[in-house]
Every structure is written in structure tokens, then in C-alpha cells.
Amino acid sequence: MKNASNSAGKSRAARLWGFTRGSRGFFLLAFLSVIFAVITNYLTPQVIRITVDSVLDDKPFSLPGVLLSWIESMGGREALRQNLLICAGFALLFSLLSGLFNFLSRMGIAKGCEGVLMRLRDRLFGHIQKLPYQWHSSHQTGDTIQRCTSDVDVVRNFLIDQLLEMVRTVFLIITSLTIMFSMNVPLSLIALGFMPVVILYSALFFNKIGHRFQEADETEGELTAIAQENFTGVRVVRAFGRERFEIDRFENKNNQFTNMWVRLGRIMGLYWGIGDFFSCLQVMVIVVAGCFQAAAGNLTDGEFLAFVSYNAMLVWPIRNFGRILSELSKTRISVGRLMEILEAEPEKETPNAQTPPMDGDIVFHDVSFRYNETKEVLQDINITIPAGSTFGILGSTGSGKSTLMYLLDRLYELPPENGSITIGGVDVRDISLDWLRGHIGIVLQEPFLFSKTIRETISDGAATRDLEAVRHSARLAAIDDTILTFAEGYDTMIGERGVTISGGQKQRVAIARMLMQDTPIKIFDDSLSAVDMETDAKIRESINRHVHGTTILIAHRITTLMNADCIAVMDKGRIVQMGTHDQLLAQDGIYRRICEAQGMNEGTGKEVVS
């Protein structure tokens, strides 16, 4: 199990590495710059050491031959004593170079990181578009959004801040220890002795904190999901007076989320407190031991000052090691959550997918279907819908009406052993997904409208945005007159999810949008439920007279279906009756009982007016 986890971790790291393609030059610039920044930064204590020991004091210069020749050409030690600004100038020069290299490193890591994140966000969004409808229905929208925003930000923070610090820390430790050992071995061994303790302590902390970050991340996803559901369902919340309930629900989850981070803060505070103790202890021990070494003549004053400086530089990288591990833990969790999305299986296109004519008969043959482990939603469905006909489907909620259409449009895949659905004799599983969905128009009972103008909304997915064509579709959907009463007409903005227009208007705009696409197969999934009887009749008459192709009507209202060429009545996933309105009305069954319940006259099929 552990090997599998390590393998998955390596695989995900490799996938993340793949996103650096195109930005690796910037990362190389950043890493080289940070190394040069460390080198120039470490030369400053050497300037101090040489100034104290060899300029102010009389100890020999320990410098490369080139620099010794340069000093001699200037007049030697006396010239430097009289011009201490030269030594200060070198210290300033190295500080400026260190700042320049730090700037280049930050610029390189910023450009490289943003390139990686741009590709990661693009890949995430593109992959989510290709995931099957079943994946979307089983994942909360808020959690998905949180992964694509907060988790990406965690990765961003690590790449921009901690990745560079990781390179800097490793190089600082190596450089510090190398210089310190060259100056004084006993003191260096003392400084080195603290490293295993801090590293082991940091590793234990890393293991302890990892799963807590994951819990906090998941809780944040749940919190985002609650907020997203509340904002999108604001009309329902207000209509049922559930504001107090929603506030309490959010506050409970928010308290849980807050308490998690308080506990995390307590653990991290303890970690940093103990770490500060070890850091101060190391500095104190080195200062005390250094004083004894200097008093014994094993360390010059300049070397003592330089060694203390290098030890201070060493303390922070080791101290920072825990912070890097902490951020690495958070990033590992976030990368795992992002990769869960990218590793989800997208919709599979059939090899050698066909693009046949879509104006043939639609045949459901022995179709059975279940969602996951639930009981069968459809059982032995056998229906033939002749090309160009109008076919009605009637049934109670949960009888499987919409599932039939989801299978036809391949929003859910029908397993091979569960029957077949064909269009013009070609199994829908063998038809290209883009081709299939491009030739089937669906209007749902609760249609989704994007926040655009009415004109843009109706012309979505259509070959043209010509206003006259848009108005023609709107007239067929009996919404043109209503739109013209709006202050800005077809340029009126529709609020998010169509919240600024009524339910009936939203359905009619969605119908106009589907009619604008002029697909050979049109499905109305209870999409006239929010319009009045008169408008319902007007829309059906317009469609019958002006729209060609196969039309499938799913409804609870008998008047919506009564003029269909054939009507199938569903109950508990089965077809229990089939025929024309008159034929079904003559039978003693569900259809007739629904007619009576809806006040329909048995002889005429018309609604009884009381």
C-alpha cells in the first residue's frame, strides 16, 4: 500500500513537472541567480574578516594572488588603512550584486511560475469540460471551484516562495558549512550537531501536520459548496424563509473550519516556539564556544566575527527547513486534489466514430439502466420513434422519462449488455459525441441561462447571430412580444442563471435557443411546465407548423402531449401504455386517470372549464 502511495506521488510529481514545459528557462535563471546571490552575500563577512584581521591588524592577507598583487600595486596594507572606504566599497558592491541576483531570481521564478499555473488552469478547465455528466452529478460544484482556485493558489505560493527558498536553503547550508569548516573545525562540528535534531524534529512535524491540512482543505471545499448553493438558490431561500437556517448551516461549517485552523495554528506555534529555542541555543553555544576559542588563540577576532555571521546565516536556513516542509505538506495535498480531477476519466470517444445522417428512426431496444448501485431506473424499454414524428412521453416523477433522453444524448453511457439505442440504424455508442450532441437539441425543465444579453443567449451555439433569425426563433417560442417590452429589448442582460426573468420566460428563451440551432432531433423535457395553457398551445402550434424533424415531448400535462403522433406512458421504469391520445383515452389505465385528474373531458380530450 505504501509503495502504491509513493508511486502515485511520483506520478503526480511527474505530471506537475510536465506543466513546466515552456517555462524551464525562467526556472533555470531563478535557480542560478539565487546561487550567485548566496555567494555574493557570503563574501560580505569575508570582507569584514580581512578588514579586521589584515587591514586594522597586522595578520597576513589570505587572498588569491591576483587580489594580493592588486593591493600591493595600490600601496599595500597602509593604503587600505588610510582608505577604509575601499573595504566598505567592496562590502557595498557585494551587497548590490546580491540584491541584483535576488531580483533576477524573483523575476525568473515569477515568470516561470505564472506560466506553469496558466497551463495548469487551462488544463483543469479543459479537462473538466470533457468529464462525463455522471462525474459532475457526483461532485459538488463548490468543491470543484475550491480545488481550481484555492488549491491552485497553494501550488502558486509554494512555487513562488518555497521552491526558491528550498534551493537557497540547500545551497546556504552547503556553503556555510564549507566556509565554517575551513575556518574552525571544532566550532563547525558544534554547529553541525544541531542540524540532525532540527531536521528530525521538522520531519516529525511534517508527518503530523499533513493529514490535518487535507482535512482543512476538504472542509474549505464544503464551506465553498454551501456558499455557492446558497447564492445560486437565493430565490428558493427567500421564498421559503430559510435565511436563518442557511446562516446557521454556514456558521456551523465555518466554526468547524475555523477551529481546524486554530488547532493547526496551535501545532505550528508549538513547532516554531521549540524551533526558536533550538535556534537561540545554537547561536548562544557558538558565541560562548567561539569566545573560548578566541581566548585560546585558535580564532582571530575577524574570524570570530565572520564565524558568528556565518552561523547566523546557517541558523535561518535550518530554521526555515520546517516552514518549507510545512508548505510542502500543504502543496502535496493540493496537488493531489488537483490531480484527482486530471486523473478522472474523460468521456471516451468511440474508435472510428461515425457521423451518420441524424434524420432516421430512433429505436430503443431492450434498454435497461441503473445509476451506480441503485435499483433499475429503466427496465426493458422498447420504443420506435419514426423520423419526423412527434412522440410524447408521460409519467410520474422518477418513472425514468428524463433518463431515456440522457441515454439518447449519451450524457450517461448505456452498457453494452443493457440493450441499444439507434438512430437511423446506427448505435448511438458508435456515433461521434460532438456529432450526436450537435444534432440533438434539448430543453430541460430547469434550463440554465448564462449571464448574457437575450440576443447572445438565444444565438448560443447557432451558426448565425443575425437579429432577424433570433427574433424568428423567439416568435416560435412565443417570447418575442415579451422581449420587446423590456427597456433594452434583445440587448437586455439576463442575470446569472436567468434570475432576472420569470420561470416561464426562462423556459421560452431556452426553447428559442434550442430552435435557433435547428437540430433534426428536438427534445422538450417538461420544458413547458412553467408557461400557461394558452402559451403552451401557441408554442406547440408554432413548432408543428414551422419546425421540421423529430420532436420528443416529455410532460406531465396531457394538453402538451395530446396532439403527438404517439404517446408512451411510463411507470416505475417501464412502458405500461402506448398509443395516440384517443387510443389511450379509450383504455382503462394511467393515462385516462391522469386525464380525469387534470379535468379533461373524456369525449373531446379538452380541459373542462368550470
C-alpha positions as CSV (number, residue, x, y, z in Angstrom):
1,M,0.0,0.0,0.0
2,K,2.9,2.3,0.9
3,N,4.6,1.5,-2.4
4,A,1.4,2.3,-4.3
5,S,1.2,5.7,-2.5
6,N,4.8,6.5,-3.3
7,S,4.3,5.5,-6.9
8,A,1.2,7.8,-7.1
9,G,3.2,10.6,-5.6
10,K,6.0,10.2,-8.1
11,S,3.5,10.0,-10.9
12,R,1.8,13.2,-9.8
13,A,5.1,15.0,-9.4
14,A,6.0,13.9,-12.9
15,R,2.7,15.3,-14.2
16,L,3.3,18.6,-12.4
17,W,6.8,18.7,-13.9
18,G,5.1,18.4,-17.4
19,F,3.4,21.7,-16.9
20,T,6.9,23.5,-16.6
21,R,7.5,22.9,-20.3
22,G,7.9,26.4,-21.9
23,S,9.0,27.9,-18.5
24,R,12.0,25.9,-17.6
25,G,14.4,28.6,-18.8
26,F,12.9,31.0,-16.3
27,F,13.3,28.5,-13.5
28,L,16.9,27.9,-14.5
29,L,17.5,31.7,-14.4
30,A,15.9,31.8,-11.0
31,F,18.0,28.9,-9.6
32,L,21.3,30.2,-10.9
33,S,20.6,33.7,-9.7
34,V,19.8,32.6,-6.2
35,I,23.1,30.6,-6.1
36,F,25.0,33.7,-7.1
37,A,23.0,35.8,-4.6
38,V,24.1,33.4,-1.9
39,I,27.8,33.5,-3.0
40,T,27.9,37.3,-3.1
41,N,26.0,37.5,0.2
42,Y,28.6,35.2,1.8
43,L,31.5,37.3,0.6
44,T,30.5,40.3,2.8
45,P,31.6,38.6,6.1
46,Q,34.9,37.8,4.4
47,V,35.4,41.5,3.7
48,I,34.8,42.1,7.4
49,R,37.2,39.4,8.4
50,I,40.0,40.7,6.2
51,T,39.4,44.3,7.2
52,V,39.6,43.4,10.9
53,D,42.5,40.9,10.8
54,S,44.6,42.1,7.9
55,V,43.9,45.8,7.5
56,L,43.3,47.1,11.0
57,D,45.5,44.3,12.5
58,D,48.8,43.0,11.1
59,K,47.9,39.4,10.2
60,P,48.9,38.3,6.7
61,F,46.3,38.6,3.9
62,S,44.7,35.2,3.0
63,L,43.6,36.2,-0.5
64,P,44.1,34.9,-4.1
65,G,47.3,36.0,-5.8
66,V,45.5,38.4,-8.2
67,L,44.0,40.3,-5.3
68,L,47.3,40.4,-3.4
69,S,49.0,41.9,-6.5
70,W,46.3,44.5,-6.8
71,I,46.6,45.5,-3.1
72,E,50.4,45.8,-3.4
73,S,50.0,47.9,-6.6
74,M,47.8,50.3,-4.5
75,G,50.4,50.7,-1.8
76,G,49.6,47.6,0.4
77,R,48.2,47.5,3.9
78,E,48.9,51.1,4.7
79,A,47.0,52.3,1.7
80,L,43.9,50.3,2.7
81,R,44.2,51.6,6.3
82,Q,44.2,55.2,5.0
83,N,41.3,54.4,2.6
84,L,38.9,52.2,4.6
85,L,36.2,53.3,2.2
86,I,37.7,50.8,-0.3
87,C,36.8,47.9,2.1
88,A,33.4,49.4,2.7
89,G,33.0,49.8,-1.1
90,F,33.7,46.1,-1.6
91,A,31.1,45.2,1.1
92,L,28.6,47.5,-0.6
93,L,29.4,46.0,-4.1
94,F,28.8,42.5,-2.9
95,S,25.5,43.7,-1.3
96,L,24.4,45.3,-4.5
97,L,25.3,42.2,-6.5
98,S,23.4,40.1,-4.0
99,G,20.4,42.4,-4.4
100,L,20.6,42.2,-8.2
101,F,20.8,38.4,-8.2
102,N,17.9,38.3,-5.8
103,F,15.9,40.5,-8.2
104,L,16.7,38.2,-11.1
105,S,15.8,35.1,-9.1
106,R,12.4,36.6,-8.1
107,M,11.7,37.7,-11.7
108,G,12.6,34.4,-13.1
109,I,10.5,32.4,-10.6
110,A,7.5,34.7,-11.0
111,K,7.5,34.3,-14.8
112,G,8.2,30.6,-14.7
113,C,5.5,30.0,-12.0
114,E,2.8,32.0,-13.8
115,G,3.4,30.1,-17.0
116,V,3.0,26.8,-15.1
117,L,-0.2,28.0,-13.4
118,M,-1.7,29.3,-16.6
119,R,-1.2,25.9,-18.3
120,L,-2.5,24.1,-15.1
121,R,-5.6,26.2,-15.0
122,D,-6.2,25.8,-18.8
123,R,-5.7,22.0,-18.5
124,L,-8.1,21.8,-15.5
125,F,-10.8,23.8,-17.1
126,G,-10.5,21.9,-20.4
127,H,-10.4,18.5,-18.7
128,I,-13.5,19.4,-16.6
129,Q,-15.3,20.2,-19.9
130,K,-14.6,16.7,-21.1
131,L,-15.6,14.8,-17.9
132,P,-18.8,12.8,-18.2
133,Y,-22.1,14.2,-16.8
134,Q,-22.0,11.4,-14.2
135,W,-18.8,12.9,-12.7
136,H,-20.4,16.3,-12.4
137,S,-23.5,15.0,-10.8
138,S,-21.5,13.2,-8.1
139,H,-19.1,16.1,-7.3
140,Q,-20.2,19.3,-5.5
141,T,-19.7,22.4,-7.7
142,G,-18.3,24.4,-4.7
143,D,-15.7,21.8,-4.0
144,T,-14.6,21.7,-7.7
145,I,-14.3,25.5,-7.7
146,Q,-12.3,25.5,-4.5
147,R,-9.9,23.0,-6.0
148,C,-9.4,25.1,-9.1
149,T,-8.9,28.3,-7.1
150,S,-7.6,27.8,-3.5
151,D,-5.6,24.6,-4.3
152,V,-4.1,26.3,-7.4
153,D,-3.1,29.2,-5.2
154,V,-1.4,26.9,-2.7
155,V,0.7,25.5,-5.5
156,R,1.4,29.0,-6.7
157,N,2.6,30.1,-3.3
158,F,4.9,27.1,-3.0
159,L,6.4,27.6,-6.4
160,I,6.9,31.3,-6.0
161,D,8.1,31.4,-2.4
162,Q,9.1,28.0,-1.1
163,L,10.7,26.3,-4.2
164,L,13.2,29.1,-4.4
165,E,13.8,29.0,-0.7
166,M,14.4,25.3,-0.9
167,V,17.2,25.8,-3.5
168,R,18.5,28.8,-1.4
169,T,18.4,26.8,1.8
170,V,20.3,23.8,0.4
171,F,23.0,26.0,-1.1
172,L,23.2,28.2,2.0
173,I,23.7,25.1,4.2
174,I,26.4,23.6,1.9
175,T,28.2,27.0,1.5
176,S,28.0,27.9,5.2
177,L,29.4,24.6,6.4
178,T,32.1,24.6,3.8
179,I,33.4,28.0,4.8
180,M,32.9,27.4,8.5
181,F,34.9,24.1,8.4
182,S,37.7,25.9,6.6
183,M,37.8,28.5,9.4
184,N,37.4,26.3,12.6
185,V,36.6,22.6,12.7
186,P,35.6,22.3,16.4
187,L,33.1,25.2,16.2
188,S,31.7,23.8,12.9
189,L,31.1,20.4,14.4
190,I,29.1,22.1,17.2
191,A,27.0,23.9,14.7
192,L,26.6,20.7,12.6
193,G,25.5,18.8,15.7
194,F,22.3,20.9,15.9
195,M,21.2,20.0,12.3
196,P,20.1,16.4,12.8
197,V,17.9,17.4,15.8
198,V,16.2,20.2,13.8
199,I,15.8,18.1,10.7
200,L,14.4,15.1,12.6
201,Y,12.1,17.4,14.6
202,S,10.9,19.0,11.3
203,A,10.3,15.7,9.7
204,L,8.1,14.5,12.6
205,F,6.1,17.7,12.4
206,F,5.7,17.2,8.6
207,N,4.2,13.8,9.2
208,K,1.9,15.1,11.9
209,I,0.6,18.1,10.1
210,G,0.0,16.6,6.6
211,H,-3.4,14.9,7.2
212,R,-4.7,18.0,9.1
213,F,-4.0,20.2,6.1
214,Q,-6.1,17.7,4.0
215,E,-9.0,17.9,6.4
216,A,-8.9,21.7,6.4
217,D,-8.8,21.7,2.6
218,E,-11.8,19.4,2.4
219,T,-13.7,21.4,4.9
220,E,-13.0,24.6,3.0
221,G,-14.4,22.8,-0.1
222,E,-17.6,22.0,1.8
223,L,-17.8,25.6,3.0
224,T,-17.5,26.9,-0.5
225,A,-20.1,24.4,-1.7
226,I,-22.6,25.7,0.9
227,A,-22.0,29.3,-0.1
228,Q,-22.3,28.5,-3.8
229,E,-25.5,26.6,-3.3
230,N,-27.0,29.5,-1.2
231,F,-26.0,32.2,-3.8
232,T,-27.4,30.2,-6.8
233,G,-30.6,29.2,-4.9
234,V,-31.2,32.6,-3.4
235,R,-34.8,32.8,-4.7
236,V,-35.7,29.5,-3.1
237,V,-34.0,30.6,0.2
238,R,-36.1,33.8,0.2
239,A,-39.3,32.2,-0.9
240,F,-39.3,29.6,1.9
241,G,-37.9,32.0,4.5
242,R,-34.8,29.8,5.1
243,E,-32.4,32.7,5.7
244,R,-31.9,31.8,9.3
245,F,-31.4,28.1,8.6
246,E,-28.8,28.8,5.8
247,I,-27.0,31.3,8.1
248,D,-26.9,28.7,10.9
249,R,-25.7,26.0,8.5
250,F,-22.9,28.2,7.1
251,E,-21.9,29.3,10.6
252,N,-21.7,25.7,11.9
253,K,-19.4,24.7,9.0
254,N,-17.5,28.0,9.3
255,N,-16.9,27.3,13.0
256,Q,-15.7,23.8,12.2
257,F,-13.3,25.3,9.5
258,T,-12.1,28.0,11.9
259,N,-11.5,25.5,14.8
260,M,-9.4,23.3,12.4
261,W,-7.1,26.3,11.5
262,V,-6.9,27.3,15.2
263,R,-5.7,23.8,16.0
264,L,-3.3,23.9,13.1
265,G,-2.1,27.3,14.4
266,R,-1.6,25.9,17.8
267,I,0.5,23.0,16.5
268,M,2.5,25.3,14.2
269,G,3.0,27.8,17.1
270,L,4.4,25.0,19.2
271,Y,6.7,23.9,16.4
272,W,8.0,27.4,15.8
273,G,8.4,28.0,19.5
274,I,10.5,24.9,20.0
275,G,12.4,25.8,16.8
276,D,13.2,29.3,18.1
277,F,14.6,27.7,21.3
278,F,16.9,25.5,19.3
279,S,18.0,28.4,17.1
280,C,18.8,30.7,20.1
281,L,20.5,27.8,21.8
282,Q,22.7,27.2,18.8
283,V,23.7,30.9,18.5
284,M,24.4,31.1,22.2
285,V,26.6,27.9,22.2
286,I,28.6,29.1,19.2
287,V,29.1,32.5,20.7
288,V,30.3,31.1,24.0
289,A,32.5,28.4,22.4
290,G,33.8,31.0,20.0
291,C,34.9,33.2,22.8
292,F,36.8,30.4,24.4
293,Q,38.4,29.6,21.1
294,A,39.4,33.2,20.5
295,A,40.8,33.5,24.1
296,A,42.9,30.4,23.5
297,G,44.3,31.9,20.3
298,N,42.7,29.4,18.0
299,L,40.4,32.1,16.4
300,T,41.2,35.6,15.4
301,D,38.9,38.5,16.1
302,G,38.0,38.8,12.4
303,E,37.4,35.0,12.1
304,F,35.2,35.1,15.2
305,L,33.0,37.9,13.8
306,A,32.8,36.1,10.4
307,F,32.1,32.7,12.0
308,V,29.3,34.2,14.1
309,S,27.9,35.8,10.9
310,Y,28.0,32.5,9.0
311,N,26.4,30.7,11.9
312,A,23.6,33.2,12.0
313,M,23.2,32.6,8.2
314,L,23.2,28.9,8.8
315,V,20.6,29.1,11.6
316,W,17.9,30.6,9.4
317,P,18.1,28.0,6.5
318,I,17.9,25.1,9.0
319,R,15.1,27.0,10.9
320,N,13.4,27.6,7.5
321,F,13.5,23.9,6.7
322,G,10.4,23.3,8.8
323,R,8.5,26.1,7.1
324,I,9.4,24.6,3.7
325,L,8.3,21.1,4.9
326,S,5.0,22.6,6.2
327,E,4.3,24.3,2.9
328,L,5.4,21.2,1.0
329,S,2.8,19.2,3.0
330,K,0.0,21.7,2.1
331,T,1.2,21.7,-1.5
332,R,1.3,17.9,-1.7
333,I,-2.3,17.7,-0.5
334,S,-3.4,20.4,-3.0
335,V,-1.6,18.8,-5.9
336,G,-3.2,15.5,-5.0
337,R,-6.7,17.1,-5.1
338,L,-5.9,18.8,-8.4
339,M,-4.6,15.5,-9.9
340,E,-7.8,13.7,-8.8
341,I,-9.6,15.9,-11.3
342,L,-7.0,15.5,-14.0
343,E,-6.9,11.7,-13.4
344,A,-10.7,11.4,-13.7
345,E,-11.6,9.5,-16.9
346,P,-13.0,11.9,-19.6
347,E,-15.8,10.9,-21.9
348,K,-14.4,8.3,-24.3
349,E,-14.9,8.8,-28.0
350,T,-15.7,5.6,-29.8
351,P,-12.8,4.5,-32.1
352,N,-13.7,5.1,-35.7
353,A,-16.7,7.1,-34.6
354,Q,-19.3,7.6,-37.3
355,T,-21.1,10.8,-38.4
356,P,-24.3,9.3,-40.0
357,P,-27.4,11.2,-41.1
358,M,-29.4,12.1,-38.0
359,D,-32.9,12.1,-39.6
360,G,-33.6,8.4,-39.2
361,D,-35.9,6.5,-36.9
362,I,-34.9,6.4,-33.2
363,V,-35.2,2.9,-31.7
364,F,-34.8,1.9,-28.0
365,H,-34.3,-1.9,-27.9
366,D,-34.4,-3.8,-24.6
367,V,-33.0,-0.8,-22.8
368,S,-32.4,-1.2,-19.0
369,F,-30.4,1.1,-16.9
370,R,-29.4,1.9,-13.3
371,Y,-27.4,4.7,-11.7
372,N,-24.4,3.2,-9.8
373,E,-25.8,0.7,-7.2
374,T,-29.4,1.9,-7.2
375,K,-32.3,-0.2,-8.4
376,E,-33.0,-0.2,-12.1
377,V,-34.4,3.1,-13.3
378,L,-35.4,1.7,-16.8
379,Q,-36.5,-1.9,-17.5
380,D,-36.9,-3.5,-20.9
381,I,-37.8,-0.3,-22.8
382,N,-38.7,-0.9,-26.4
383,I,-39.8,2.2,-28.4
384,T,-39.6,3.2,-32.0
385,I,-39.9,6.9,-32.8
386,P,-40.4,7.4,-36.6
387,A,-38.3,10.1,-38.2
388,G,-40.1,13.4,-38.5
389,S,-42.8,12.4,-36.0
390,T,-43.8,13.9,-32.7
391,F,-43.5,11.5,-29.8
392,G,-44.9,12.1,-26.3
393,I,-43.7,10.6,-23.0
394,L,-45.9,10.8,-19.9
395,G,-45.1,9.5,-16.5
396,S,-44.8,10.4,-12.8
397,T,-41.7,11.9,-11.3
398,G,-39.0,9.2,-11.1
399,S,-40.5,7.0,-13.8
400,G,-37.4,7.3,-16.0
401,K,-38.6,9.8,-18.6
402,S,-35.6,12.1,-18.5
403,T,-33.2,9.1,-18.2
404,L,-34.2,7.9,-21.6
405,M,-33.2,11.3,-23.1
406,Y,-29.9,11.3,-21.2
407,L,-29.1,8.0,-22.7
408,L,-30.1,9.1,-26.1
409,D,-27.7,12.1,-25.8
410,R,-25.1,10.0,-24.1
411,L,-24.9,12.1,-21.0
412,Y,-24.9,8.6,-19.4
413,E,-23.4,5.7,-21.3
414,L,-25.6,2.7,-21.8
415,P,-23.6,-0.5,-21.0
416,P,-23.5,-2.9,-24.0
417,E,-25.3,-5.6,-22.1
418,N,-28.2,-3.3,-21.3
419,G,-29.7,-3.0,-24.8
420,S,-29.2,-0.5,-27.6
421,I,-30.4,2.9,-28.8
422,T,-30.1,3.5,-32.6
423,I,-30.7,6.5,-34.9
424,G,-31.2,5.5,-38.5
425,G,-29.9,2.0,-37.6
426,V,-26.6,3.3,-36.1
427,D,-26.0,2.6,-32.4
428,V,-25.5,6.0,-30.6
429,R,-22.4,4.5,-28.9
430,D,-20.8,4.3,-32.4
431,I,-21.6,8.0,-33.2
432,S,-19.2,10.8,-32.6
433,L,-20.1,12.6,-29.4
434,D,-19.8,16.1,-31.0
435,W,-21.8,15.0,-34.0
436,L,-24.5,13.3,-31.8
437,R,-25.0,16.3,-29.5
438,G,-24.7,18.8,-32.3
439,H,-27.8,17.2,-33.9
440,I,-29.9,16.8,-30.7
441,G,-31.4,19.8,-29.1
442,I,-32.6,19.5,-25.5
443,V,-34.6,22.0,-23.4
444,L,-34.8,20.9,-19.7
445,Q,-37.5,21.7,-17.2
446,E,-35.0,23.9,-15.3
447,P,-32.9,25.4,-18.2
448,F,-29.6,27.0,-17.4
449,L,-29.1,30.5,-18.9
450,F,-25.7,32.2,-18.9
451,S,-25.3,35.8,-17.9
452,K,-25.5,37.4,-21.3
453,T,-27.9,39.5,-23.4
454,I,-31.1,37.8,-24.6
455,R,-29.8,38.0,-28.2
456,E,-26.5,36.3,-27.2
457,T,-28.3,33.7,-25.2
458,I,-30.7,32.7,-28.0
459,S,-28.0,32.6,-30.6
460,D,-25.6,30.4,-28.4
461,G,-24.3,27.5,-30.4
462,A,-26.1,28.7,-33.6
463,A,-24.3,29.4,-36.9
464,T,-25.6,33.0,-37.0
465,R,-26.4,35.8,-34.6
466,D,-28.5,37.7,-37.1
467,L,-31.2,39.6,-35.2
468,E,-34.0,38.6,-37.6
469,A,-33.1,34.9,-37.2
470,V,-33.0,35.4,-33.4
471,R,-36.4,37.0,-33.5
472,H,-37.8,34.3,-35.7
473,S,-36.8,31.7,-33.1
474,A,-38.2,33.9,-30.3
475,R,-41.6,34.2,-32.1
476,L,-41.8,30.4,-32.4
477,A,-41.2,30.2,-28.6
478,A,-43.8,32.9,-28.0
479,I,-41.4,35.2,-26.3
480,D,-40.7,37.9,-28.9
481,D,-43.5,40.2,-27.8
482,T,-42.4,39.9,-24.2
483,I,-38.8,40.7,-25.0
484,L,-39.8,43.8,-26.9
485,T,-41.5,45.2,-23.7
486,F,-38.1,45.2,-21.9
487,A,-36.4,48.5,-21.8
488,E,-33.4,47.3,-23.9
489,G,-35.2,44.6,-25.9
490,Y,-32.9,41.9,-27.1
491,D,-29.9,43.7,-25.6
492,T,-31.4,43.1,-22.1
493,M,-28.9,41.4,-19.8
494,I,-30.1,38.1,-18.3
495,G,-28.9,37.7,-14.7
496,E,-26.9,34.8,-13.5
497,R,-28.8,31.5,-14.2
498,G,-31.6,33.7,-15.7
499,V,-32.6,35.1,-12.2
500,T,-33.9,38.4,-13.6
501,I,-36.7,36.8,-15.7
502,S,-39.6,34.6,-14.7
503,G,-39.6,30.8,-14.8
504,G,-41.9,30.8,-17.9
505,Q,-39.8,33.4,-19.7
506,K,-36.7,31.5,-18.9
507,Q,-38.2,28.3,-20.4
508,R,-39.3,30.1,-23.5
509,V,-35.8,31.7,-24.0
510,A,-34.3,28.3,-23.7
511,I,-36.8,26.9,-26.3
512,A,-35.8,29.7,-28.6
513,R,-32.1,29.0,-28.1
514,M,-32.7,25.3,-29.0
515,L,-34.9,26.2,-32.0
516,M,-32.2,28.6,-33.2
517,Q,-29.8,25.6,-33.6
518,D,-32.3,23.9,-35.9
519,T,-31.3,20.3,-35.0
520,P,-33.1,17.4,-36.6
521,I,-34.0,15.9,-33.2
522,K,-35.6,18.2,-30.6
523,I,-36.4,17.2,-27.0
524,F,-38.6,19.1,-24.7
525,D,-38.1,17.7,-21.3
526,D,-41.1,19.0,-19.4
527,S,-39.9,22.5,-20.7
528,L,-43.4,23.9,-20.9
529,S,-44.4,23.3,-17.3
530,A,-43.9,26.9,-16.3
531,V,-46.0,28.5,-19.1
532,D,-49.7,28.9,-19.1
533,M,-52.1,26.7,-21.1
534,E,-52.6,29.4,-23.8
535,T,-48.9,30.0,-24.3
536,D,-48.3,26.2,-24.3
537,A,-50.7,25.7,-27.1
538,K,-49.3,28.7,-29.1
539,I,-45.7,27.3,-28.8
540,R,-46.8,23.8,-29.9
541,E,-48.8,25.1,-32.8
542,S,-45.8,27.2,-34.0
543,I,-43.4,24.2,-33.7
544,N,-45.9,21.9,-35.5
545,R,-46.3,24.4,-38.4
546,H,-42.8,25.8,-38.8
547,V,-40.3,23.3,-37.3
548,H,-39.3,20.1,-39.1
549,G,-37.6,17.0,-37.7
550,T,-38.3,14.5,-34.9
551,T,-39.8,16.1,-31.8
552,I,-39.9,14.3,-28.4
553,L,-42.2,15.9,-25.8
554,I,-41.8,14.9,-22.1
555,A,-44.6,16.3,-19.9
556,H,-47.0,15.9,-17.0
557,R,-49.6,17.9,-18.7
558,I,-51.9,16.0,-21.0
559,T,-52.7,19.0,-23.2
560,T,-49.0,19.3,-24.1
561,L,-48.9,15.7,-25.4
562,M,-52.4,15.1,-26.8
563,N,-51.6,16.0,-30.4
564,A,-48.5,13.8,-30.6
565,D,-48.4,11.1,-33.2
566,C,-47.7,8.5,-30.4
567,I,-47.6,8.7,-26.6
568,A,-45.7,6.3,-24.3
569,V,-46.9,6.1,-20.7
570,M,-44.1,5.2,-18.2
571,D,-44.5,3.9,-14.7
572,K,-41.6,2.7,-12.4
573,G,-39.2,2.5,-15.3
574,R,-41.4,0.5,-17.7
575,I,-43.6,1.3,-20.7
576,V,-47.1,0.5,-19.5
577,Q,-49.2,2.0,-22.3
578,M,-48.6,3.3,-25.8
579,G,-50.8,4.8,-28.5
580,T,-52.4,8.0,-29.6
581,H,-54.4,10.3,-27.3
582,D,-57.7,8.8,-28.4
583,Q,-56.5,5.2,-28.1
584,L,-55.1,5.8,-24.6
585,L,-58.2,7.6,-23.5
586,A,-60.3,4.7,-24.5
587,Q,-58.2,2.4,-22.3
588,D,-58.7,2.0,-18.5
589,G,-55.2,2.9,-17.4
590,I,-52.8,5.5,-16.0
591,Y,-53.3,7.9,-19.0
592,R,-57.1,8.0,-18.5
593,R,-56.8,8.5,-14.8
594,I,-54.4,11.4,-15.3
595,C,-56.8,12.9,-17.8
596,E,-59.6,12.8,-15.3
597,A,-57.4,14.2,-12.6
598,Q,-56.5,17.1,-14.8
599,G,-60.2,17.8,-15.6
600,M,-60.1,16.6,-19.2
601,N,-63.3,15.8,-21.0
602,E,-63.2,12.1,-22.0
603,G,-65.0,12.6,-25.3
604,T,-63.1,15.6,-26.6
605,G,-59.9,15.5,-24.7
606,K,-60.3,19.2,-23.9
607,E,-60.0,20.7,-20.5
608,V,-63.3,21.1,-18.6
609,V,-63.9,24.8,-17.8
610,S,-65.8,25.2,-14.5
